[in-house]
Amino acid sequence: MTEAPATHPHSTTRTIVHVLRHGEVHNPKGILYGRLPGFKLSVTGQAQAKAVADSLAGHDITHVVASPLLRAQETAGPIAAAHGLTIAEDENLIEAGNEFEGLRVAVGDGALRRPRHWWKLRDPFTPSWGEPYLQIAHRMLAAVNAARVEAVGHEAVCVSHQLPVWTLRRFLQGDRLWHDPRNRQCGLASLTSLVYEGDQLVDLVYSEPAGASDPRISGA
């Protein structure tokens, strides 16, 4: 794991918000589960959550907040337990809304082969099949700012989902929000750590304390 920079003497208050993607989910049918309830971590996902908690054991974590979805809550659990914290919940960290929720959408099979679904794909820039990217970015930024205030001078962990985390990162970097999902740098149980001096973002550090995973497997 790449360590976030240490606090510099005479600097303004440094706060770090670690934005964590949840671990692997038990999803034997391979559907796009989106915001559907009840999807829990797989055995591998539980190990990934523990690996992240171990990597953050020596950090000054004072606030842990997660999406209300079960897989995010379970990923947050080992971190909160290690630091004696209760998991807060923030709806702004939830998975992106998607018209294909509950369906198989792998290329070459499932919903994408049915003409009645093609209209949903008419606009990849907004996108037409789900929650607008800009809306995702704004709510994720609100969640990060709330966590930063709660943990000012310390570190916070926000547990969310791949598309929201990646959209937030692109927004903060000034990149266009529409993108090729195959090129996301947001593996399972990965950390996108935002380093603030006061209320100014000064660094962004990506790390994979639970190991690398294929970003194309968004429904893992």
C-alpha positions in Angstrom: 0.0 0.0 0.0 1.2 3.5 -0.8 1.2 5.5 2.4 -0.4 8.9 2.5 2.1 11.7 3.1 2.9 12.5 6.7 1.9 15.8 8.3 4.3 18.6 7.6 5.3 20.9 10.5 3.7 24.3 10.5 1.1 23.2 7.9 -2.7 23.7 8.3 -4.7 20.9 9.8 -4.3 17.8 7.7 -7.2 15.4 7.3 -7.3 12.2 5.2 -10.5 10.7 3.8 -10.0 7.2 2.5 -12.8 6.3 0.0 -13.0 2.5 0.0 -14.7 0.3 -2.6 -16.5 -2.7 -1.0 -15.1 -6.2 -1.3 -16.2 -9.0 -3.6 -19.9 -9.9 -3.4 -21.5 -13.3 -3.4 -23.3 -13.1 -6.7 -23.6 -16.6 -8.3 -26.2 -15.6 -10.9 -23.9 -12.8 -12.2 -26.6 -10.1 -12.2 -26.1 -6.4 -12.0 -27.4 -6.0 -8.4 -27.2 -2.3 -8.1 -29.2 -1.1 -5.1 -31.0 -4.4 -4.5 -30.9 -5.4 -0.9 -29.3 -8.5 0.6 -26.2 -8.9 -1.5 -23.4 -9.8 1.0 -19.7 -10.2 0.8 -18.3 -13.5 -0.5 -15.7 -15.4 1.5 -13.1 -13.6 -0.6 -14.8 -10.3 0.0 -14.7 -10.9 3.8 -10.9 -11.6 3.5 -10.4 -8.4 1.5 -12.3 -6.3 4.1 -10.0 -7.8 6.8 -6.9 -7.0 4.7 -7.9 -3.4 4.4 -8.6 -3.2 8.1 -5.1 -4.6 8.8 -3.5 -2.1 6.4 -5.2 0.8 8.3 -4.5 -0.6 11.8 -1.8 2.0 12.5 -3.8 4.9 11.1 -5.5 7.6 13.0 -9.0 6.6 12.0 -11.7 8.4 14.0 -14.8 8.1 11.7 -16.1 5.2 9.6 -19.1 5.8 7.3 -20.7 3.5 4.7 -23.3 3.2 2.1 -26.5 1.6 3.5 -26.1 -1.4 1.3 -25.1 -4.6 3.0 -21.9 -5.2 1.1 -20.6 -1.8 2.1 -21.6 -2.2 5.7 -19.8 -5.6 5.9 -16.7 -4.1 4.3 -16.7 -1.3 6.9 -17.1 -3.7 9.8 -13.5 -4.8 10.4 -12.2 -1.3 10.2 -14.7 0.1 12.6 -14.1 -2.8 15.0 -10.3 -2.3 14.9 -10.7 1.3 15.9 -13.5 0.9 18.4 -15.9 2.9 16.3 -19.6 2.6 15.3 -20.3 2.6 11.5 -22.2 5.7 10.4 -24.5 5.6 7.4 -24.7 8.0 4.5 -27.1 7.6 1.6 -24.8 9.8 -0.5 -22.4 6.8 -0.7 -24.9 4.4 -2.2 -24.4 2.6 -5.5 -25.4 4.5 -8.7 -29.0 4.0 -9.9 -29.1 1.8 -13.0 -32.0 0.8 -15.3 -30.4 -2.7 -15.8 -30.6 -3.5 -12.1 -31.5 -7.1 -11.5 -30.5 -8.3 -15.0 -27.5 -10.0 -16.5 -25.7 -7.4 -18.7 -22.5 -9.2 -19.7 -21.4 -8.5 -23.3 -22.9 -11.1 -25.6 -25.7 -12.3 -23.4 -28.5 -11.2 -21.1 -30.4 -7.9 -21.4 -28.1 -6.3 -24.0 -29.3 -8.8 -26.6 -32.9 -7.7 -26.3 -33.9 -4.8 -28.6 -36.3 -3.4 -26.0 -33.4 -2.5 -23.9 -31.4 -0.7 -26.6 -33.1 2.7 -26.1 -31.6 2.9 -22.7 -28.1 2.9 -24.3 -28.8 6.0 -26.5 -26.7 8.4 -24.5 -23.4 7.2 -22.9 -22.5 10.7 -21.8 -25.2 11.3 -19.2 -25.7 8.3 -19.1 -29.2 7.4 -20.3 -29.4 4.1 -18.5 -28.8 5.4 -15.0 -28.1 8.1 -12.6 -26.3 11.1 -14.2 -22.5 11.2 -13.6 -22.6 14.7 -12.3 -25.3 13.9 -9.8 -23.1 11.0 -8.6 -20.1 13.2 -8.3 -21.9 15.9 -6.3 -23.4 13.5 -3.8 -20.1 11.7 -3.3 -18.3 15.0 -2.7 -21.0 15.9 -0.1 -20.3 12.6 1.7 -16.5 13.1 1.6 -16.9 16.7 2.9 -19.2 15.5 5.7 -16.6 12.8 6.7 -13.8 15.3 6.5 -15.6 17.6 9.0 -16.3 14.7 11.3 -12.6 13.6 11.3 -10.9 17.0 11.1 -7.2 16.6 11.9 -7.5 12.8 11.8 -8.6 10.2 9.2 -12.0 8.9 8.0 -13.1 6.0 5.9 -16.0 6.2 3.5 -17.2 2.8 2.1 -18.9 3.1 -1.3 -19.1 1.4 -4.7 -17.0 1.3 -7.9 -18.8 3.7 -10.1 -19.4 6.4 -7.4 -15.8 6.2 -6.3 -14.4 6.4 -9.8 -16.8 9.2 -10.7 -15.7 11.2 -7.7 -12.0 10.7 -8.6 -12.5 11.9 -12.1 -14.5 14.9 -10.9 -11.7 15.9 -8.4 -9.1 15.5 -11.1 -11.0 17.6 -13.6 -11.5 14.8 -16.0 -14.6 14.3 -18.1 -17.1 12.1 -16.3 -18.1 9.7 -19.1 -15.5 7.0 -19.6 -14.8 3.4 -20.6 -15.6 1.2 -17.6 -12.8 -1.2 -18.6 -10.2 1.5 -17.7 -11.4 2.3 -14.2 -8.6 2.2 -11.6 -10.9 1.1 -8.8 -10.3 -2.5 -7.8 -12.3 -4.4 -5.2 -11.5 -3.2 -1.7 -9.2 -0.5 -3.1 -8.6 2.8 -1.4 -8.7 6.2 -3.0 -7.2 8.4 -0.2 -7.9 12.1 -0.3 -5.5 14.3 1.6 -6.6 17.7 2.7 -4.8 20.7 4.2 -7.6 22.6 5.9 -10.4 22.4 3.3 -8.1 22.2 0.3 -7.4 18.9 -1.4 -3.6 18.6 -1.8 -3.1 14.9 -2.8 -4.9 11.8 -4.1 -3.4 8.4 -3.4 -4.7 5.1 -4.9 -3.8 1.8 -3.3 -4.9 -1.8 -3.3 -4.2 -3.3 0.1 -6.3 -6.4 -0.6 -4.6 -7.0 -4.0 -5.4 -6.2 -7.6 -8.7 -7.2 -9.3 -10.1 -6.8 -12.8 -12.0 -3.4 -13.1 -14.1 -5.0 -15.8 -15.8 -7.2 -13.3 -18.0 -4.5 -11.9 -20.6 -7.0 -10.6 -18.1 -9.1 -8.7 
